[in-house]
């Protein structure tokens, strides 16, 4: 969740679970694409990674007060090491944001929901025309579609 705050800088890119260099035929395969921050994309390089969204949003990951990520799950631990998610810089950054969010929660609810809520400009996946989409049901499960149905929670 905390890395979602990188959206402020708009430094997100499309990346591939299986690198294009080793599997060029999967370059446009929907199941091989992941929305990644620029930093993680550059650290990952040509490594194959499991789905970060699935692993890091699971209940088995804890963010400690020092900003470090901890898990008992081997796959998640491997991802944390692959992407260097417990680097001193990221731990410090997470810790700072956790303190900011806690202050906002206690003193400014509007700011709190601005920090932990979904952005206003969620993409409407219906407008995209990828060359192939094997999972069209994903459009109905998207955050944009959930907001349209009033089914989106207030925060991540």
N, C-alpha and C positions, 0 to 999 in steps of 0.2 A: 504494500500500500504506500509506504513512505516514498518510494522511488517515483510514484505518480506525480509528485510535486515538481519533477523535472519538466512537466508539461509547460511550465511558465516560460521556459526558454525555447520551447518548440524544437528541441534537439532530438526528435525521434526519427527512426528510419525503419524501413522494411529490411528484415534480415531473414536468414534461412536456417532452419534446424540442421539440415544437411547442407554443407557449403556448396555453392555453385561450382567451385573448383573441382570437387570430387563427384558431383552429380549434376552436370549442366542441364540434363533433361528435366530436372525438377525445379528449374528456375522459376516457373510460373505456377507451380503446383500449390494450390491453396493450403493443403495440409503441411507444406514445408515452409510456410511464411510465418513470421512472428514480428510484432511491432516492438522494436527495441530502442532503448536510448543509445545515443551515439557512443557513449563510453563503453557500454557492454558490448556493442557491436564491434568496436575496435579491439577490445580485450579478447573476445571470442575468436576472432580471425577464422581459421579453417577448422575449428573444433566442432564436433557434433554435440549438440546439447539437447537435453530433454526439455519439454515445454516449461519455461520459467513461470508462466502464469499459473499453471496447474500446481507446480511444486511450491512456489513462494506464497501462494494464496491459500494454501492448505492449513489446516489447524495444527500441523506439526512443526510450524516455524514460529519461533518467539524472537521478538526484538528486545534485547536487554537495554537497560538504562544507559549503558555506555555506547549504544548504537550498534552493537554487534548482533548478527543473526545466529541463532542456535537451533539445531534440529537433532532428532534422534534417527531421522530417515536417511539412509545411505545415498539415495539418488539426489535428495535435496542438498546434502552435504557436498556431494560431488559438484553440483551446480554452483554452490557458494564458492568452492575452491576454484572452479574453472573460470568464473567471472570475477574473481577476487573481490567478492562483495563485502568482505570484512577487512578491507584495506583501512589503514588509519584515517585516510581522508573521508571515506564513505561512512565510517563509524562516527566520526566527529560531525559530519553533515546530518546524519540521521538523528543523533542525540540533540543537536541544536533544533531541528524541526519538531522533534517530540516535545521539547520544552515550549516552543512557540505555540504548538497546537494546544498544549495543556493550558497555557496562559489565555489563549483565545476562548477555549471552552469555558473557563471560569469567569471571563470578563467581557467577552464580546461574541455572542452567539452568531451574529451575521458573519463575522470574520471566520469563526470556527467552521461554519458550513461552507464558506468559500474555500477554505483550506482542505477540508476532508470530503467535500462533495464532488459530484461529477461536473465537468466543465459544461458551459452552456452550448458550446459549439461541437457537440457530438456528431460524428459523420453519419449521414444517411446512406447506408449501404445499398439501398435500392437504386441510388443514382449512379453507382459504379457499374461498369460493364467489363469485368475481367474476361480474359480469353476463355477461361473455363472455371466453373465453380461447381465442385462436386458436393458442396454442402450448402445449398440454398436455404436450408432451415436455419442456418446461422444468422441470416438477415433478421428473422423474427425473434431471435434470441439476443440480438445486439442491444447495446445500451440505448441507442437512439430509439429503436422500436419499443423497448420497455418503457422509456420516458413517454412516448406517444400513448401507450396504454395505461399510463399512471401506475406502472408497476416497477418503477426504479426507486431503490432506497435513497434516503437523504445523503448517505455517505458510502464510501467504499467499504 
